[in-house]
Structure formats: C-alpha cells, structure tokens
Amino acid sequence: MPPVIKLLLITATFFGLFFLPPEFIPIAGISIEQQRVLAIFVVATLLWVSEAVPAYATSLLILGMLSITVSNTSPYFLRAALDPESMLSYKEILSSLAAPVVVLFLGGFFIAIAATKYKLDINLARVLLKPIGRDYKKVMLGLMAITAFFSMFMSNTATTAMMLTLLTPLLADVDTKDNGAKAMILAVPVAANIGGIGTPIGTPPNAIAFRYLTGEHAITFGEWMLFAMPLALVLIMIAWMLLRKLYPGNIKELSVNIESSFERSPKAYLVYGTIAATVTLWITSSFHGVNSYTVALLPVIVFSLSGIIDTSDIRKINWDVLWLIAGGIALGYALEKSGLASAVVHTIPFDSMDTLAVLFLMAVVAMVMATFMSNTATANLLMPIAVSIATVLSGLESYGGISIMVICVALSASMGMSLPISTPPNALAHATGMVASRDFIKTGKFISTIGVVLIFAIIVMLGALGYF
C-alpha cells in the first residue's frame, strides 16, 4: 500500500476516534482526556507498525499532539472540554526530550563514537580474538562473545557493522557458499541482539524499562548487569550450538589476522581512561551513590571539553533513537497520568487470571511484536500497559511486582529477531547478500522461543528469591 494511502487511513482513524461518542468506546467511563490519548496511542501504533513515516517522526508527532490536545497549553477551544485536574503538563511532555534515560543513552553514544574514532573497538576485538586460534568453532564462539560484549555498551547497529567488517578477512580464504560461512554471518546479528540485554544502555527497551525501575523498585546499573550478563552468556552459548546444528559446514579453520594497533596519543589515553572510569562507576553505583544517569554525563563532558568529540562527531549521534525513546516516555506519561492504561487494564479481568500466565503472555506478546516492528517501539507501546497490569496482579508482589514485569517485557522485546526487518543488525547481515530471509526465520524461531522461555524462567526464579 502506498505511504500516502496509509497516512490517509491512519489520519481518518485518528479523527474517527477523537470525535467518536464515548459510549461507543468499549472502556467503561472513559473521559475526554482518555479518549484523546487513546486516539494518539492508536495512531502511534499504526504509524510504528506500518512504517508510513520514520519511527522518530512518530515520536515527535506524539509530543506535538499531546501538547496540543490534552495539555494545559492546548488551544482554548480544545481545552474547554477538559477537566482542569486531568490535563497533562506540557512541561512534563516536552521534558521527555531530556529525560534521564535519554541522557544515559547519550553518554553511551559518546562512548561508542570515541571508541570508534580512536580504534579502541577494533583493537579490543583484535586482542580478544587473537588468543582463540584458528579452529572454526572457537572463532565463531569468540566472535559472538566479543559482539555481545560490545553491544552491551555500544549501539547494536554500530557493533554489527564493525564485526561484519572484521569478518571479511576471516572469510577471505573459505568458500562463502558453505553453510559454515552463512552461520558466521548470522552469528553476528544474533550475538548483537542478545548482548544488548546485558546492560541498561545495551538496547533502547532496557533504557525504557530502567525508567520505571525507580523508588522501591529501583535497580542499579550493576544490579542489572549481575542478572542480565549471565543470562546473555547462556543465550549466546545456546545460539552458538544452534547455529552449528542448523548450518553444518565443511570449514575447519579460519585465519584470524586483524591489522591494527592501539593509538598512543594523549587523547587516545584520555578516551581509554574515561571509558574505563565510566563503566566502573556504572557498575559500582551502589557503592558511591552516584546514579547511572549522572555518571553518563562524564564521557559527554570530558570528550566535549577535550575536543575528542567535535561538531562533526555530534552530527553522527543517533538522534533519531533518542527522539524515539522520548516519544515513548511522553506516551507512557500520558497513558499513566490520564488513567487510560489503568482503565484499559481494568476492562480485562487480569486479577482473576494466573499471575505467571499473564507475565508469560506479556513476554510472548513483546517478542512477537518486536519481530514485526522496532523493539523500541514495542517497548514504548507495551511498557505503560505492562506497568498497569502489574498493579492489578496481586500475586506478582511475591516475585518482585512491577520490576519483574517491565524487565520481562524489555528483555523479551530483544528476542524479536526472526526477520531481516526485526532489528538493524539483522538488516545489516541481510545486506551482505550471504543470508536470506528464510535463514532469519530458520534461526529466529528457535532462538526467540528459547530466549523468551529462558528469560521468563530465570526472572521468575530471581523474583521468587527476592532479587527484585
């Protein structure tokens, strides 16, 4: 369907919901504010799923529509129908562009750009791959481990692009039509997708979840890593065995020869030291009391003042990702503040359902949605609803309450990897021409399913033990 037709249909849907008499909406006692937020939510969902416009444009539309239709700065003719007590704050809506989670991700982007600029990433890969040797199985496992590690602190997309580049010399002397070569290509996006779950900045869904882990549900950067990194490690091992089983090849050895060396300039040493200090402070935040968001300012300040990151580098930051997260935060605020998320949840008798069954269902829904659309958009849409569901599931308290719900949804969203369009790493691997759509389906249906089941089992077990 042409984008123009999609936009016309979506626009018609918005106005239809916006002006529909409340009694025709199947939510008991829905208010004018909730009806307008519902119209914006549905339009955002349709735009994110249909990709009629870029994902970040949808987020910016959310900010504008919320400010215009349901905030205390709405035009008088729209504001007249609103309850003054229920109007949203335009300051809260627009402040999502500079939310702590956005700053956290910004710090991650500064680290990634500086590491790439001074070849820290390539040289770490060289140092870590060199001791592995030439055995095909070991090289694949090493490649996946390194990719997963980098994706915990760098953009999954940037990590995949770098590791696929490193694969070129590794596969130079082998038959690229061999199944073993195909498995090596697939190993990179799979590892990047899995590795992203390891830290709160590894992938946007984690950052979105981290926003809800405050107050009594607070989890530090280090506490997240303590359960997520072992989980990622187990999934990497499972994926490694599955890839070798699904794509048995004839390649026995690979030549690991990456030509590069660490830079030794003062600025390079400043990059190394700042990154090391930032990661250390993130991991030990429970000891020194400085939260992860504030620590994220360290590389931003140091690299900006020292000139390591200049104006041209600033332009390379994935601002679209930051705007996408900001739109999700604003939408979550609107769903919660207007009471719409709670009203929707109360129309379904979740409180009478089995607690763990609901939790598992939300994890599966997150994975399935993320297979067909951005995992960030999936988390943006599901997280506020998941939080509302968690509040009515009394049995969830014994497993960690809201914490276990948002973590399950966030991690499961990263398991949506069964199509080339599912994630940017998948798209990059598909662009090599060495793997087809059926290959992603073939591997994803196993890894995604096993991943969701394992995430659910481990998070529930940790919750029952009182970790969250």
C-alpha atoms as one frame of an Amber mdcrd trajectory, in Angstrom:
protein
   0.000   0.000   0.000   1.467   3.442  -0.929   2.572   5.566   2.074   0.092
   8.322   1.132  -2.852   5.897   1.344  -1.540   4.583   4.688  -1.327   8.119
   6.058  -4.831   8.980   4.860  -6.291   5.869   6.513  -4.379   6.499   9.744
  -5.474  10.147   9.771  -9.089   9.086   9.273  -8.707   6.614  12.165  -7.376
   9.375  14.412 -10.235  11.782  13.752 -12.743   8.940  13.984 -11.519   8.018
  17.478 -11.042  11.645  18.505 -14.646  12.634  17.790 -16.375   9.278  18.373
 -19.117   9.482  21.035 -17.595   7.999  24.258 -20.405   5.464  24.643 -19.189
   3.676  21.503 -15.731   3.066  23.013 -15.610  -0.261  24.936 -13.936   1.266
  28.012 -16.307   1.999  30.874 -16.449   5.637  31.964 -13.813   6.863  29.513
 -13.138  10.599  29.865 -12.461  13.141  27.104  -8.765  13.212  28.089  -8.529
   9.430  27.925 -10.335   9.326  24.569  -7.874  11.784  23.050  -4.879   9.913
  24.465  -6.367   6.681  23.085  -6.618   8.262  19.613  -2.952   9.312  19.799
  -1.911   5.870  21.094  -3.709   4.065  18.252  -2.236   6.405  15.630   1.275
   5.948  17.076   0.815   2.172  16.974  -0.379   2.224  13.356   2.448   4.524
  12.259   5.113   2.454  14.018   3.755  -0.816  12.632   3.085   0.415   9.088
   6.335   2.450   8.877   4.434   5.023   6.827   6.774   7.640   8.305  10.132
   7.261  10.092   9.791   5.970  13.668  11.317   9.111  15.195   8.788  11.260
  13.293   6.001   9.353  15.021   7.574  10.165  18.388   7.768  13.854  17.556
   4.121  13.715  16.441   3.221  12.221  19.835   4.892  15.145  21.643   3.064
  17.661  19.486  -0.365  16.007  19.609  -0.273  15.514  23.378   0.733  19.145
  23.904  -1.988  20.431  21.583  -4.917  18.201  22.551  -4.679  17.246  26.250
  -2.200  19.557  27.984  -2.555  22.788  29.939  -1.268  24.647  26.887  -3.917
  23.326  24.482  -5.870  25.859  22.399  -8.883  27.233  24.283 -11.443  25.548
  22.020  -9.878  22.130  22.747  -9.150  22.834  26.398 -12.744  23.792  27.191
 -13.849  20.144  27.229 -11.020  19.036  29.540 -11.108  18.640  33.307  -8.524
  21.101  34.741  -7.470  18.425  37.240  -6.833  15.848  34.499  -4.967  17.985
  31.982  -1.412  16.889  31.293   1.518  19.180  31.961   3.136  20.407  28.765
   6.386  20.730  30.718   6.287  17.021  31.576   5.529  16.120  27.958   8.357
  18.188  26.472  10.847  17.327  29.227  10.867  13.765  27.871  13.354  15.049
  25.279  15.852  15.486  28.125  14.719  12.655  30.395  17.425  10.936  32.478
  17.165   7.828  30.280  17.863   9.932  27.180  20.976  11.340  28.899  22.040
   7.789  29.789  21.828   6.766  26.144  23.587   9.958  25.052  26.544   9.003
  27.250  26.582   5.597  25.588  26.655   7.205  22.148  29.593   9.433  23.141
  31.495   6.362  24.329  30.744   4.490  21.095  31.832   7.380  18.855  35.062
   7.980  20.807  35.880   4.252  20.876  35.420   4.004  17.104  37.282   7.235
  16.387  40.354   6.053  18.288  40.025   2.419  17.107  39.516   1.090  20.624
  36.759  -1.245  19.428  38.768  -2.818  16.583  41.860  -3.211  18.734  39.939
  -4.820  21.572  38.432  -7.235  19.049  41.933  -7.991  17.731  43.334  -8.588
  21.218  40.407 -10.773  22.251  40.240 -12.808  19.026  43.962 -13.458  18.633
  44.346 -15.976  21.523  41.377 -18.023  20.270  43.362 -19.668  17.495  42.136
 -20.861  14.101  39.540 -23.512  14.992  36.245 -22.606  13.289  34.015 -23.421
  16.274  36.159 -21.459  18.721  36.455 -18.474  16.400  32.671 -18.357  15.977
  32.128 -18.510  19.739  34.788 -15.843  20.283  33.239 -13.632  17.620  29.812
 -13.975  19.242  31.161 -13.281  22.730  33.007 -10.143  21.580  29.995  -8.918
  19.598  27.740  -9.465  22.617  30.191  -7.650  24.902  30.476  -4.608  22.617
  26.700  -4.445  22.140  26.300  -4.078  25.898  27.932  -0.639  25.740  27.662
   0.365  22.081  24.845   0.604  19.583  23.893  -2.878  18.367  23.885  -1.459
  14.843  27.392   0.008  15.122  28.683  -3.184  16.735  27.225  -5.339  13.951
  28.651  -3.094  11.242  32.116  -3.314  12.813  32.044  -7.081  13.357  30.749
  -7.798   9.848  33.695  -5.761   8.565  36.058  -7.877  10.658  34.506 -10.999
   9.121  35.768 -10.047   5.654  39.392 -11.102   6.313  38.221 -14.104   8.366
  36.212 -15.485   5.430  38.657 -14.421   2.712  40.077 -17.909   2.179  36.929
 -20.011   2.548  34.006 -20.908   0.300  31.404 -18.247   1.114  28.648 -20.541
  -0.183  29.449 -23.047   2.557  26.870 -23.290   5.354  29.660 -22.561   7.819
  30.175 -19.106   6.298  26.435 -18.440   6.498  26.462 -19.415  10.174  29.309
 -16.958  10.825  27.344 -14.123   9.211  24.203 -14.955  11.209  26.222 -15.254
  14.417  26.960 -11.517  14.421  23.403 -10.068  14.492  22.225 -12.862  16.809
  25.007 -12.055  19.282  24.381  -8.304  18.981  20.665  -8.752  19.666  21.323
 -10.989  22.659  24.229  -8.960  24.022  22.122  -5.823  24.146  20.177  -7.202
  27.115  23.311  -7.164  29.285  23.224  -3.518  30.402  20.609  -0.765  30.741
  22.212   1.074  27.797  22.665  -2.010  25.621  19.393  -1.505  23.764  16.541
   1.066  23.964  13.967  -1.339  25.515  16.294  -1.730  28.503  16.502   2.033
  28.919  12.717   2.319  28.714  12.370  -0.372  31.398  15.041   1.316  33.527
  12.884   4.435  33.649  10.212   2.504  35.545  12.691   0.925  37.962  12.704
   3.747  40.474  11.809   4.196  44.133  11.074   0.909  45.840  11.552  -0.874
  42.502  14.943   0.733  41.812  17.726  -1.379  40.312  21.242  -0.039  39.838
  23.320  -0.381  36.695  25.450  -3.039  38.358  22.472  -4.986  39.699  21.006
  -5.128  36.181  24.299  -6.473  34.826  24.504  -9.028  37.630  21.496 -10.954
  36.329  21.421  -9.882  32.662  25.025 -10.640  31.700  24.909 -14.316  32.814
  21.558 -14.622  31.043  23.094 -13.204  27.860  26.048 -15.578  28.214  23.756
 -18.620  28.454  21.757 -17.459  25.423  24.965 -16.904  23.438  26.059 -20.475
  24.185  22.655 -21.830  23.121  22.678 -19.732  19.935  26.234 -20.904  19.146
  25.222 -24.555  19.414  22.029 -23.982  17.420  23.815 -22.210  14.572  26.316
 -25.033  14.238  23.466 -27.575  14.304  21.309 -25.704  11.782  24.200 -24.857
   9.433  26.708 -27.699   9.446  29.559 -26.774   7.112  32.923 -28.009   5.919
  35.025 -25.128   7.261  37.514 -26.347   9.844  39.890 -23.402  10.270  39.820
 -19.613   9.848  42.703 -17.193   9.551  42.432 -14.572  12.320  44.589 -11.678
  11.129  43.359  -8.165  12.002  45.901  -5.465  11.183  45.640  -2.653  13.749
  47.302  -1.263  16.867  46.306   0.844  19.861  46.848   4.570  19.459  49.232
   6.104  21.979  48.377   9.802  21.768  47.313  11.802  24.861  43.742  11.991
  23.572  43.654   8.238  22.981  44.755   7.617  26.568  42.086  10.062  27.752
  39.486   8.047  25.805  40.682   4.767  27.312  40.698   6.187  30.849  37.320
   7.935  30.581  35.556   4.873  29.188  37.095   2.646  31.858  36.123   5.119
  34.595  32.547   5.473  33.285  31.941   1.731  33.090  33.485   1.244  36.551
  31.288   3.977  38.033  28.223   2.472  36.376  28.941  -0.946  37.799  29.702
   0.346  41.310  26.924   2.946  41.612  25.504   1.175  44.676  28.794   1.834
  46.494  29.389   5.523  45.721  25.735   6.646  45.405  26.001   8.450  42.047
  23.235   7.172  39.777  23.805   5.875  36.259  22.239   8.921  34.614  24.654
  11.326  36.263  27.644   9.086  35.535  26.628   9.132  31.844  27.485  12.838
  31.778  31.178  12.061  32.439  32.086  10.987  28.872  29.822  13.717  27.441
  31.639  16.433  29.408  35.199  15.071  29.093  35.003  14.276  25.371  33.344
  17.624  24.582  35.782  19.785  26.582  38.845  17.939  25.273  37.751  18.131
  21.628  37.718  14.342  21.303  34.100  14.660  20.166  33.718  17.674  17.870
  30.842  19.216  15.945  31.118  16.751  13.079  31.003  13.846  15.544  27.927
  15.287  17.245  26.122  15.014  13.920  26.825  11.253  13.885  24.865  10.644
  17.087  21.715   8.606  16.529  19.376  11.437  17.459  16.506   9.501  15.920
  16.899   6.835  18.627  16.865   9.473  21.375  13.749  11.083  19.913  12.126
   7.673  19.580  12.730   6.988  23.274  11.480  10.488  24.191   8.211   9.904
  22.318   7.727   6.641  24.172   8.330   8.336  27.520   5.774  11.053  26.693
   3.236   8.450  25.542   3.803   6.428  28.718   3.310   9.563  30.828   0.043
  10.326  29.011  -1.299   6.776  29.351  -0.496   6.767  33.069  -1.465  10.335
  34.005  -4.745  10.286  32.074  -5.668   6.964  33.661  -6.177   5.329  30.262
  -3.682   2.498  30.857  -5.392   1.631  34.135  -8.848   1.861  32.540  -7.836
  -0.479  29.694  -6.345  -2.981  32.123  -9.457  -2.973  34.289 -11.631  -3.883
  31.297  -9.840  -7.258  31.240 -10.045  -9.387  34.413  -6.290  -9.847  34.796
  -6.669 -10.034  38.562  -8.627 -13.265  38.158  -6.028 -14.846  35.857  -2.972
 -16.831  36.859  -0.193 -14.358  37.636   2.634 -16.218  35.901   0.440 -16.963
  32.875  -0.185 -13.227  32.396   3.519 -12.486  32.829   4.483 -15.110  30.243
   1.792 -13.855  27.856   3.201 -10.310  28.048   6.695 -11.648  27.328   5.449
 -13.548  24.268   3.478 -10.536  23.014   6.600  -8.359  23.340   8.687 -10.854
  21.361   6.077 -11.272  18.607   5.509  -7.532  18.234   9.266  -6.866  18.127
   9.606  -9.401  15.310   7.483  -7.237  13.032   8.333  -3.761  14.295  11.079
  -1.894  16.141  11.807  -3.361  19.574  11.988   0.227  20.848   8.514   0.986
  19.549   7.302  -2.287  21.052   8.670  -1.365  24.472   7.257   2.157  24.154
   3.783   0.799  23.490   3.754  -2.126  25.910   5.604  -0.772  28.944   2.942
   1.588  30.357   0.266  -1.075  29.845   2.529  -3.722  31.419   3.024  -1.498
  34.480  -0.736  -1.031  34.838  -1.289  -4.779  34.532   1.369  -5.376  37.206
  -0.511  -3.139  39.631  -3.654  -5.322  39.470  -1.831  -8.651  39.733  -1.628
  -9.080  43.492   0.245 -12.369  43.130   3.051 -10.591  41.316   4.287  -8.936
  44.514   5.825 -12.184  45.713   8.004 -12.189  42.568   9.052  -8.545  42.582
   5.928  -6.694  41.441   6.343  -4.084  38.706  10.081  -4.802  38.406   9.672
  -8.339  37.117   7.001  -7.275  34.612   8.977  -4.440  33.000  12.197  -6.471
  32.918  10.443  -9.443  31.296   8.837  -7.247  28.645  12.071  -5.365  27.904
  14.264  -8.448  27.596  11.653 -10.336  25.563  11.401  -7.441  23.117  15.087
  -8.013  22.305  14.259 -11.605  21.340  12.260 -10.486  18.304  14.815 -11.368
  15.612  13.141 -13.747  13.170  13.026 -11.424  10.147  15.539  -9.161   8.360
  13.358  -6.181   9.341  13.181  -7.170  13.006  16.356  -5.334  14.033  19.015
  -3.143  12.350  21.694  -5.847  12.995  19.537  -8.335  11.046  19.143  -5.842
   8.206  22.913  -5.288   8.033  23.584  -9.027   7.895  20.910  -9.458   5.213
  22.564  -6.672   3.189  25.720  -8.798   2.795  23.781 -10.980   0.358  25.069
 -14.127   2.072  21.925 -14.832   4.119  18.275 -14.824   3.022  15.026 -14.064
   4.855  14.387 -17.776   5.334  17.671 -18.033   7.254  16.495 -15.472   9.815
  13.184 -17.320  10.155  15.017 -20.641  10.482  17.274 -19.444  13.291  14.963
 -16.894  14.889  12.071 -19.248  15.543  14.327 -21.344  17.769  16.434 -18.628
  19.405  13.465 -16.291  20.003  11.330 -19.035  21.550  14.117 -20.428  23.727
  15.121 -16.893  24.688  11.655 -15.884  25.916  11.197 -19.131  27.862  14.634
 -18.817  29.468  14.141 -15.128  30.292  10.779 -15.889  31.876  12.128 -18.823
  33.909  15.220 -17.030  35.202  13.488 -13.731  36.002  10.684 -15.540  37.850
  13.237 -17.610  39.790  15.221 -14.484  40.755  11.990 -12.733  41.709  10.931
 -15.634  43.923  14.338 -15.451  45.633  13.785 -11.768  46.387  16.337 -10.303
  43.955  13.958  -7.634  42.631
